Amino acid sequence: MSAQGPTLFDLLPALYRLRDAQYAQSLGLQQGPLQSLLMLVEEQFAILAEDLNQLYDDQFIETCAPWVIPYIGDLIRYQPVHGIATAIASPRAEVAHTISFRRRKGTILVLEQLARDVSGWGANAVEMFRVLAATQYMKQIRPANYFAPNLRSWQVRGYMDSGFDVTAHNVDVRLISSGEGRYNIQNVAVFLWSLNAYSVTNVPLTPVGAGNQFFRFSTLGADMPLFNNPVSQGPNINAAAQPVNVPDRLTRRVLCQDMQNVSGPVYYGPGNSLAIYFGDQLQNAYQVRVCNLSGADGSWINVPAAGGQYTVAVDPELGRVALAVPLSSGAPKASFYYGFNGDMGGGEYSSRADTFAVKDKNPVFPFPDTESSARYSTLQAAVTFALNNLAGAAKAAVEIADSGIYPLTSATTSVLQINVPAGVTFELRGAPGYRPTLLLGGEITATGTVTATEQSILALNGLLLAYAPPGASAPVPAALIHVPNNGTNQLSQLQINHCTLVPGLALTPQGTPELAGHPALVAELAQMQVAITKSIIGGIQAQQLAIVNISDSIVDSCGPNNVAYASIDGTSGGGSLTLQGCTVIGKVHATLFSLISNSIIWAALAPGDSWAASLLADRKQQGCLRFSFLPASAVVPRQFECVQLGEGAPRPVFYSLQYGDPGYGKLLPSTDDAIRRGADDGAEMGAFHFVLASLRETDLRVRLQEFLPVGLQCGIFYQN
């Protein structure tokens, strides 16, 4: 009985309903006692019916109540995991997947899908007996398994010892679970690509020298490897992963073969891993030659000849482009992918929008201007216009709506001056889905004013900042971002989110820092607050009464002997410092360490160094260091569960400490667990703590053990 059908009272004979209505009318009631009684009975029936329906729904994971999920999971012996990757973040979805996987338990494709979904990385699972050099069983012949490799095929050598290896190997009796052995009958290997491919869309290529014939993909003018944008295998994996399905380096041979694909390129073209445009026109794949363009600038090899079949030569391993005929003006544009370990620094990833200081309801001024009657033509003019047209708003932003390169020069040292009025939060940012590059011929000067009750806040978000000297004799700026103490400056806060202030200010063509040890940020104001989140930044100089909070970031002075953090003079103690989930490369001297947690301080003293220690706090009675790696002989406040460098002590092992490398700041899996699993939540210390890589691996091992057939062993191997 419900609103969709007759009630209990409606089912009574009309005589009783009529008498009940007459009795209610005589007493002045809206309904009679009989109708009221049946309504109460009907409510209890509805509760009972709902309970019966829910009991039926609770038999299925798709419709059960949340409290039932653990019980269904226990029935199928589901093992709880951390649930870091998006695909398994929901316990209901994970238990449902486990039920569906039970039907294919023990098959190699289930193990591959588990590896992909649980880790959130590219994955490929391989039964190692398939690449074992052994006498074949006649009931299971493998015609493609040759003892000797086919030397006429580049794929055989190109994928050797990787997840796509097809060559036969001798038996290896070491345990695969230890990471040492691989090739044996009972072994299953899971190969993981833990780096991600990040897009750069429709960006002008950077010219090399004069002549508009030679270019680099990097907006900083340095060599860089391109990465493959992985093609999804869909929610359910029905075929083993291929190289196109994982985020790996884009090699010359792979791209060359793809360009000659008669059915259409997979790696080249709009939406794929690489696309080159002249104006708005996509360059024809058959006119692009993939080759080795190595050599010093000005003498690259294999440059295409004028009048030949190829008009463009591309080297994806070095990130170089050469044209057969120089352009009369301008530069070609390209969309491509680079490799990195997480959403840090300037990038096109959409998660940046959640960190915007100025939301959409506040005035946002686009740059370049989109109005039919242009209001401003330069970035300085856009900033000035926005601050002069607040119309009473407390927040405003200038948003750069492309991934272009913007050279900023000025007759003075300051190439961009931002003066924030009291009570205003101003943000200079890249629009969601874009990563603009600002090439500074000087410094960005940040100033502001305050009142007794109002502060001034400047925020930067999603920008890539680098130094580009306007001339050979141009003076080097104090920093990329300078907050001067000029007597009138009262800026309250500086927020830097998802930005890259290039360590060393700029990169050489080989990718090394131009000015190693030079600070990228100088904050000269007392009581000023600096907040840096998920950014890559060079050295910092902060006045001793400033307050600096850094989280999930890399502070890189381009060497452990250089100064990563200090006061304005580069030696005495800088302002109060908080580090949470950070990697600091270089010496650190602060008046106070308010908190250092889940961080790595990679610092050392050079011979004859005047510093007393490479990690030094002036006030040791206050503050705390926890779950962090510290250099030897650090002078710091009390410690808790920290690892300090010493003879025989574990130390972090990085893929690379050079900005621009895909593995920059990333710990090798061989790093001691005291560091790789030494954070307060069991994840790794350092800037990529938020990636939770070691916890992803733990989740994967739990899942693989659950689905691995009896008698088999499994090992995990990282491919990048």
C-alpha positions in Angstrom: 0.0 0.0 0.0 1.5 3.3 -1.1 0.9 6.5 -3.0 1.0 4.4 -6.2 -2.0 2.2 -5.2 -5.0 2.2 -2.9 -4.5 2.6 0.9 -5.8 0.1 3.5 -8.6 2.6 4.3 -9.6 2.6 0.6 -10.0 -1.2 0.7 -12.6 -1.1 3.5 -16.3 -1.4 2.6 -17.9 2.0 1.8 -20.2 1.7 4.9 -17.3 1.8 7.4 -15.6 4.6 5.5 -18.8 6.6 5.5 -19.4 6.2 9.2 -15.8 7.1 10.0 -16.1 10.3 8.0 -19.4 11.2 9.7 -17.8 10.6 13.1 -14.9 12.8 12.2 -17.2 15.5 10.9 -19.2 15.5 14.2 -16.0 16.1 16.2 -14.6 18.6 13.7 -11.6 16.4 12.8 -10.0 16.1 9.4 -10.1 12.3 9.4 -11.7 9.7 11.6 -10.1 7.4 14.2 -10.4 4.3 11.9 -8.5 6.1 9.1 -5.8 7.3 11.5 -5.4 3.8 12.9 -5.0 2.2 9.5 -2.5 4.9 8.5 -0.3 3.8 11.4 -0.6 0.2 10.4 0.2 1.1 6.9 3.4 2.9 8.0 4.6 -0.2 9.7 3.8 -2.3 6.6 5.9 0.2 4.5 8.8 -0.1 6.9 8.6 -3.9 6.7 8.4 -3.8 2.9 11.4 -1.5 2.7 13.4 -3.7 5.0 12.6 -6.8 2.8 13.5 -4.9 -0.3 16.8 -3.8 1.2 17.6 -7.3 2.3 17.2 -8.4 -1.3 19.4 -5.4 -2.5 22.0 -6.3 0.1 22.7 -9.6 -1.7 24.3 -7.6 -4.6 27.4 -5.4 -4.5 25.9 -3.0 -6.9 22.9 -2.2 -4.7 23.9 -3.1 -1.1 24.1 -0.7 1.7 27.6 0.8 2.5 27.8 -1.2 5.7 27.4 -4.5 3.8 30.4 -4.0 1.5 33.0 -5.3 3.9 30.9 -8.4 4.6 30.5 -9.2 0.9 34.2 -8.6 0.5 34.9 -11.0 3.4 32.8 -13.7 1.7 35.0 -13.6 -1.4 38.2 -13.2 0.7 38.8 -9.6 -0.5 41.9 -8.1 0.9 41.6 -4.3 1.7 44.2 -2.0 0.2 45.0 1.7 0.5 43.0 2.5 -2.6 45.2 5.2 -4.0 44.6 4.8 -7.7 41.4 6.3 -9.1 40.2 2.9 -10.4 40.1 1.4 -6.9 39.4 4.4 -4.8 35.8 3.2 -4.3 35.5 0.1 -2.0 32.2 -0.9 -3.7 33.8 -0.8 -7.2 36.9 -2.7 -6.0 34.8 -5.5 -4.5 32.7 -5.6 -7.7 35.8 -5.9 -9.8 37.1 -8.7 -7.5 33.9 -10.6 -8.1 34.2 -10.2 -11.9 37.9 -11.2 -11.8 37.1 -14.4 -9.9 35.8 -15.8 -13.2 39.2 -15.2 -14.9 41.3 -15.8 -11.8 44.9 -16.9 -12.7 44.9 -15.7 -16.3 47.6 -13.3 -17.4 45.2 -10.6 -18.5 43.6 -10.4 -15.1 47.1 -9.9 -13.6 47.8 -7.1 -16.1 44.5 -5.4 -15.4 45.1 -5.6 -11.7 48.5 -4.0 -12.2 47.1 -1.2 -14.2 44.1 -0.5 -12.0 45.7 -0.9 -8.6 48.8 1.1 -9.4 47.3 3.7 -11.8 50.4 3.3 -14.0 51.0 1.7 -17.4 51.4 -2.1 -17.0 52.2 -5.3 -18.9 52.2 -8.8 -17.4 54.3 -11.5 -19.0 54.5 -15.2 -18.4 58.3 -15.6 -18.5 58.2 -19.2 -19.8 57.2 -17.8 -23.1 60.6 -16.2 -23.5 62.5 -19.1 -22.1 65.1 -20.9 -24.3 64.1 -24.5 -23.7 63.1 -27.6 -25.7 59.5 -27.2 -26.6 56.8 -29.5 -25.5 55.2 -31.0 -28.7 51.7 -30.5 -27.4 52.3 -26.8 -26.9 54.5 -25.6 -29.8 55.6 -21.9 -29.8 56.6 -21.3 -33.4 57.6 -17.7 -32.7 60.0 -18.6 -29.9 63.4 -18.9 -31.6 66.6 -19.6 -29.6 68.5 -17.1 -31.7 67.1 -13.6 -32.2 66.1 -12.2 -35.6 68.9 -9.7 -36.2 67.1 -8.3 -39.3 64.3 -6.9 -37.1 65.0 -3.7 -35.0 62.1 -4.5 -32.7 63.9 -7.5 -31.3 66.9 -5.5 -30.1 64.8 -2.4 -29.3 62.6 -4.1 -26.8 65.2 -6.6 -25.3 65.0 -6.9 -21.5 61.8 -4.9 -21.5 58.2 -5.8 -21.0 57.8 -6.4 -24.7 60.9 -8.7 -25.1 60.4 -11.6 -27.5 63.9 -13.0 -27.5 64.7 -16.3 -25.8 66.7 -16.3 -22.6 68.4 -19.0 -20.6 66.8 -20.1 -17.3 67.4 -17.9 -14.3 67.0 -19.8 -11.0 67.1 -16.7 -8.7 63.8 -15.7 -7.1 61.8 -13.3 -9.3 60.1 -11.9 -6.2 63.4 -10.5 -5.1 63.8 -8.5 -8.3 66.9 -10.5 -9.3 65.7 -13.4 -11.4 63.3 -13.3 -14.3 63.3 -16.2 -16.7 61.9 -19.4 -15.3 58.9 -21.6 -15.9 57.0 -20.6 -12.8 57.7 -16.8 -13.1 55.3 -14.1 -13.9 56.7 -10.6 -14.4 54.7 -7.4 -14.1 56.3 -4.4 -15.8 55.3 -0.9 -14.7 55.8 2.5 -16.3 55.5 4.8 -13.3 56.2 8.0 -15.1 53.3 9.9 -16.6 53.1 11.6 -20.0 52.1 15.3 -19.8 50.9 17.3 -22.7 52.1 20.6 -24.1 49.5 21.8 -26.7 50.1 24.0 -29.7 53.3 25.6 -28.5 55.8 27.4 -30.7 59.0 25.6 -31.2 62.1 27.3 -29.8 64.6 28.5 -32.5 68.2 27.4 -32.3 70.5 30.2 -33.5 69.5 32.4 -36.4 67.9 31.4 -39.7 64.6 29.8 -38.5 65.7 26.4 -39.7 66.6 24.5 -36.5 64.3 24.2 -33.4 63.8 22.4 -30.1 60.5 21.3 -28.6 61.4 22.5 -25.1 60.2 26.1 -24.5 63.4 26.5 -22.5 65.6 25.7 -25.5 67.1 22.5 -24.1 67.2 19.0 -25.4 64.4 16.8 -24.0 63.0 13.3 -24.8 59.4 13.1 -26.1 57.0 10.6 -24.5 54.2 8.5 -25.9 50.6 9.5 -25.1 49.3 6.0 -24.1 46.3 4.7 -25.9 43.7 3.3 -23.4 43.0 -0.4 -23.4 39.5 0.3 -22.1 37.9 -0.5 -18.7 38.4 -4.2 -19.3 41.7 -5.6 -20.8 41.0 -8.2 -23.5 44.4 -8.1 -25.1 47.9 -7.7 -23.7 49.4 -4.2 -23.7 51.5 -3.1 -26.6 54.1 -0.3 -26.6 51.4 2.2 -27.8 49.5 1.5 -24.5 52.2 2.7 -22.1 53.7 6.1 -21.3 57.3 5.4 -22.4 60.0 7.4 -24.3 59.2 7.9 -27.9 62.1 6.4 -29.8 63.2 7.2 -33.3 62.6 3.7 -34.7 59.1 3.5 -33.3 58.1 6.9 -34.6 59.7 6.3 -38.0 57.8 3.0 -38.5 54.6 4.8 -37.4 55.1 7.5 -40.1 55.2 4.9 -42.8 52.0 3.2 -41.6 49.7 3.0 -44.6 46.6 2.7 -42.5 47.4 6.0 -40.7 49.9 6.9 -37.9 49.2 6.0 -34.3 51.8 8.2 -32.7 51.6 11.2 -35.1 48.6 13.4 -35.6 46.1 15.5 -33.7 45.4 14.0 -30.3 48.3 11.6 -30.6 51.8 11.7 -29.1 53.2 14.3 -31.6 51.8 16.8 -34.1 53.7 19.5 -36.0 51.9 22.5 -37.5 52.8 25.2 -39.9 50.2 27.9 -39.2 47.0 25.9 -38.6 48.0 23.2 -41.1 49.2 19.8 -39.8 52.4 18.7 -41.5 51.9 15.7 -43.7 53.4 12.5 -42.0 54.9 11.4 -45.3 57.0 14.6 -45.4 58.4 14.2 -41.9 61.6 12.3 -41.6 62.5 10.7 -38.3 66.2 10.6 -37.8 69.2 11.3 -35.5 69.7 15.0 -35.3 72.6 14.9 -32.8 75.6 17.2 -33.0 76.6 20.6 -31.7 74.3 23.5 -32.5 75.0 24.7 -36.0 76.2 21.3 -37.2 73.3 18.8 -36.7 73.6 15.7 -38.8 70.9 14.3 -41.2 69.3 17.7 -41.9 66.9 17.2 -44.9 68.0 18.6 -48.2 66.0 21.3 -50.0 63.8 20.0 -52.8 63.7 16.5 -51.4 60.8 14.3 -50.3 61.1 15.4 -46.7 60.5 19.0 -45.6 60.9 18.3 -41.8 63.2 16.1 -39.8 62.3 15.2 -36.2 64.4 13.6 -33.5 62.1 12.5 -30.6 64.9 11.3 -28.4 66.6 14.7 -28.4 63.5 16.8 -28.9 64.9 18.5 -32.1 63.4 19.6 -35.4 65.2 20.7 -38.6 63.6 22.1 -41.7 64.8 21.6 -45.2 64.1 25.3 -46.0 64.3 28.0 -43.4 61.1 29.9 -42.6 60.9 33.5 -43.7 59.3 34.3 -40.3 57.7 32.8 -37.3 58.2 29.2 -36.1 56.3 26.0 -36.5 54.1 24.9 -33.6 53.8 21.4 -32.1 51.7 19.4 -29.6 53.7 16.8 -27.8 54.2 15.0 -24.5 57.0 15.0 -21.9 57.6 12.6 -19.0 57.4 13.4 -15.3 56.6 11.7 -12.1 53.6 13.8 -10.8 51.4 16.8 -11.0 54.1 19.3 -9.9 55.3 22.5 -11.4 53.8 24.3 -14.4 51.6 21.9 -16.4 48.4 21.5 -18.3 46.8 19.1 -15.8 43.3 20.0 -14.8 43.8 19.5 -11.1 45.4 23.0 -11.0 41.9 24.6 -11.1 41.2 23.4 -7.6 44.1 25.6 -6.3 43.1 28.8 -7.9 43.1 31.7 -5.4 40.5 33.6 -7.5 37.4 31.7 -8.5 35.2 32.3 -11.5 32.7 34.5 -9.7 35.5 37.1 -9.4 36.7 39.2 -12.4 39.1 37.3 -14.6 40.8 39.2 -17.4 42.1 37.0 -20.2 45.5 37.5 -21.8 45.7 38.0 -24.8 42.7 40.2 -24.7 39.5 38.7 -26.2 37.5 41.9 -26.5 36.9 43.3 -30.0 38.3 46.6 -28.9 41.6 45.6 -27.3 42.0 46.9 -23.7 45.7 45.9 -23.4 48.4 44.4 -25.5 51.1 43.4 -23.1 51.1 41.4 -19.9 52.2 44.4 -17.9 49.2 46.4 -19.4 46.9 43.5 -18.6 48.0 43.4 -14.9 47.7 47.2 -14.6 44.2 47.2 -16.2 43.0 44.4 -14.0 44.2 46.2 -10.8 42.7 49.5 -11.9 39.3 47.9 -12.8 38.4 45.9 -9.7 35.0 47.6 -9.4 34.9 47.0 -5.7 35.9 43.3 -6.0 38.3 41.8 -3.4 39.8 39.4 -5.9 40.9 39.5 -9.5 43.1 37.5 -11.9 44.8 37.8 -15.2 44.6 34.4 -17.0 46.9 33.4 -19.9 44.7 31.2 -22.1 47.3 29.3 -24.1 50.6 27.4 -23.8 52.6 30.1 -25.7 56.0 31.6 -25.0 55.9 35.2 -23.8 59.3 37.1 -23.7 59.2 39.9 -21.2 61.7 42.7 -21.4 61.9 46.2 -20.1 64.2 49.2 -20.0 64.6 48.6 -16.2 65.6 45.5 -14.3 62.0 44.7 -13.5 60.2 43.3 -16.5 56.8 42.9 -14.7 55.7 45.0 -11.8 52.7 43.8 -9.8 51.5 46.2 -7.0 48.5 44.7 -5.1 46.3 47.2 -3.3 45.2 46.6 0.3 42.3 44.1 0.7 42.9 42.6 -2.7 44.0 39.1 -3.8 45.5 39.2 -7.2 46.4 36.1 -9.2 48.5 35.7 -12.4 47.9 32.3 -13.8 47.7 29.9 -16.7 44.2 28.9 -17.7 43.2 25.3 -17.0 44.6 23.0 -19.6 47.5 25.3 -20.6 51.1 25.9 -19.5 52.4 29.4 -20.5 56.1 30.1 -20.4 57.3 33.5 -19.4 60.9 34.2 -20.5 62.1 37.0 -18.3 64.7 39.5 -19.3 64.8 40.7 -15.7 62.8 40.0 -12.6 59.1 40.1 -11.6 58.7 42.7 -8.8 56.0 42.0 -6.3 54.8 44.8 -4.1 51.6 45.7 -2.1 50.0 47.8 0.5 48.1 47.1 3.7 45.8 48.8 6.2 45.1 48.1 9.8 42.5 45.4 8.8 43.3 44.5 5.2 46.1 42.6 3.6 47.4 42.3 0.0 48.0 38.9 -1.5 49.7 37.9 -4.8 49.2 34.4 -6.2 51.0 32.7 -9.1 49.6 29.5 -10.6 50.5 27.2 -13.5 53.4 29.3 -14.9 56.8 28.3 -16.2 59.3 31.1 -15.4 62.9 31.3 -16.8 65.5 33.9 -17.4 66.3 34.9 -21.0 69.0 37.6 -21.1 68.0 40.5 -23.3 71.6 41.1 -24.3 75.1 39.7 -23.8 76.0 42.4 -21.2 72.6 42.5 -19.5 72.9 42.3 -15.6 71.7 39.1 -14.0 68.5 39.9 -11.9 68.4 39.3 -8.2 65.9 36.5 -8.8 63.1 35.5 -11.0 60.6 36.8 -8.4 61.7 39.7 -6.2 59.8 41.1 -3.2 61.9 44.2 -2.5 62.2 46.1 0.7 62.0 49.6 -0.8 60.5 51.4 2.2 56.9 51.4 0.9 56.4 47.7 0.0 54.0 46.0 2.4 52.9 42.9 0.5 51.4 40.5 3.0 51.4 37.1 1.2 53.0 35.5 -1.8 51.4 32.2 -3.0 53.1 30.1 -5.6 51.0 27.1 -6.7 51.9 24.6 -9.5 54.7 26.8 -10.9 58.2 26.2 -12.1 60.9 28.8 -11.3 63.7 27.1 -13.3 66.6 26.1 -11.0 69.6 28.0 -12.2 67.3 30.5 -13.8 67.7 29.0 -17.3 69.0 25.9 -19.1 71.8 25.4 -21.5 71.0 23.5 -24.8 72.4 20.4 -23.0 69.9 20.8 -20.2 72.4 21.9 -17.5 71.6 25.0 -15.3 72.9 28.3 -16.6 73.4 30.0 -13.2 73.7 27.2 -10.6 73.2 28.4 -7.1 71.5 31.7 -8.1 68.3 32.2 -6.1 65.0 32.1 -7.9 63.0 33.9 -5.2 64.1 36.7 -3.0 61.7 37.9 -0.2 63.1 40.9 1.7 60.1 41.9 3.8 59.8 41.1 7.5 56.6 39.3 8.6 55.7 38.5 5.0 54.3 35.0 4.4 55.4 32.9 1.5 53.4 29.7 0.6 54.7 27.4 -2.1 52.7 24.3 -3.1 53.5 21.6 -5.7 56.1 23.7 -7.4 59.7 23.4 -8.6 61.8 26.3 -7.6 65.4 27.3 -7.4 67.1 28.6 -4.3 65.3 30.9 -1.9 66.5 33.9 0.1 64.0 35.1 2.8 64.4 37.9 5.4 65.0 36.5 8.9 61.5 37.6 10.1 59.7 36.2 7.1 57.5 33.0 7.3 58.0 30.4 4.5 55.8 27.4 4.1 56.6 24.8 1.4 54.7 21.6 0.6 55.0 18.9 -2.0 57.7 20.8 -3.9 61.3 20.7 -5.0 63.7 23.4 -3.9 66.8 23.0 -6.1 70.0 25.1 -5.9 71.5 22.8 -8.6 73.9 21.1 -6.2 74.2 19.9 -2.6 77.0 22.4 -1.9 75.0 25.4 -3.1 72.6 27.5 -1.0 69.0 26.4 -1.2 67.6 28.5 1.6 69.1 31.3 3.6 68.7 35.0 4.4 69.2 37.9 2.0 73.0 37.7 2.3 73.0 34.0 1.3 74.7 32.9 4.6 72.8 33.9 7.7 69.5 32.3 8.8 66.5 32.9 6.7 62.9 33.2 8.0 60.9 30.6 9.8 60.7 27.5 7.5 58.2 24.8 7.2 58.8 21.8 4.8 56.1 19.1 4.3 56.8 16.5 1.7 59.6 18.4 0.0 63.0 17.6 -1.6 65.6 20.3 -1.0 68.9 20.1 -2.9 71.4 22.4 -1.3 72.3 23.9 2.1 69.6 25.2 4.4 70.1 27.9 7.1 66.9 29.1 8.9 66.3 31.0 12.1 63.7 28.4 13.0 62.4 25.1 11.6 58.8 25.2 12.5 58.2 21.8 11.0 60.1 19.5 8.6 58.1 16.4 7.8 58.3 13.7 5.2 61.1 15.6 3.5 64.6 14.9 2.1 67.4 17.5 2.6 70.2 16.6 0.2 73.0 18.9 1.3 76.7 18.7 2.0 79.5 21.1 2.9 82.2 21.8 0.3 85.9 21.7 1.3 86.7 24.9 3.2 83.0 25.9 3.5 82.3 28.6 6.1 79.0 27.1 7.1 78.9 25.3 10.4 76.6 22.6 9.0 74.7 22.0 5.8 71.4 22.0 7.7 71.3 24.6 10.4 68.7 26.2 12.7 69.6 29.2 14.9 66.8 28.3 17.4 67.0 24.7 18.4 64.7 24.8 21.4 61.6 25.2 19.2 60.3 23.3 16.2 60.4 19.7 15.1 61.8 17.4 12.4 59.9 14.1 11.8 60.1 11.3 9.3 62.7 13.0 7.1 66.2 12.4 5.7 68.9 14.8 7.1 72.5 15.4 6.1 75.3 14.5 8.3 76.1 16.8 11.4 72.8 18.7 11.0 72.3 21.3 13.7 68.5 21.1 14.3 65.8 20.9 17.0 64.4 17.6 18.3 64.0 14.7 15.8 61.5 11.9 15.5 61.9 8.9 13.3 64.4 10.7 11.0 67.2 9.1 9.0 70.5 11.0 9.1 73.4 10.5 6.7 76.3 8.7 8.1 78.7 5.8 7.6 76.6 2.7 6.7 73.3 4.7 7.0 70.8 4.5 4.2 70.6 7.4 1.7 68.2 8.4 -1.1 69.1 7.2 -4.6 67.6 9.4 -7.3 67.1 8.7 -11.0 68.3 12.3 -11.7 68.8 15.6 -9.9 68.9 17.6 -13.1 65.8 19.6 -13.8 64.4 18.7 -17.2 65.1 15.0 -17.0 61.9 12.8 -16.9 63.1 11.1 -13.6 64.0 14.4 -11.9 63.7 14.1 -8.1 62.3 10.5 -8.4 63.6 7.8 -6.0 64.8 4.6 -7.4 62.9 1.5 -6.2 66.3 0.2 -4.9 66.3 3.0 -2.3 66.3 1.7 1.3 62.9 1.2 2.7 63.9 3.5 5.7 63.5 6.3 3.1 61.3 4.9 0.4 58.7 3.8 3.0 59.9 6.1 5.8 57.1 8.8 5.8 54.5 8.9 8.5 52.0 7.1 6.3 54.4 4.5 5.0 55.0 6.3 1.7 58.3 7.7 0.5 60.0 10.8 1.9 60.5 13.7 -0.4 58.7 15.9 -2.9 56.8 12.9 -4.5 55.4 11.8 -1.2 51.9 12.8 -2.5 52.3 10.2 -5.4 52.3 7.4 -2.7 54.3 5.2 -5.1 55.4 2.7 -2.4 51.9 2.3 -1.2 50.7 1.7 -4.7 53.3 -1.1 -5.0 52.1 -2.6 -1.7 48.5 -2.6 -2.9 49.6 -4.3 -6.1 51.6 -7.0 -4.3 48.5 -7.8 -2.1 46.3 -8.1 -5.2 48.7 -10.1 -7.2 49.2 -12.6 -4.4 45.4 -13.0 -4.2 45.0 -13.8 -7.9 48.3 -15.6 -8.7 47.9 -19.3 -9.5 49.3 -21.8 -7.0 53.0 -22.5 -7.5 53.8 -19.4 -9.5 55.9 -16.5 -8.4 55.6 -12.8 -9.4 58.0 -10.0 -9.6 57.6 -6.2 -10.2 59.9 -4.4 -12.6 59.9 -0.6 -13.2 60.5 0.4 -16.8 61.0 4.1 -16.3 
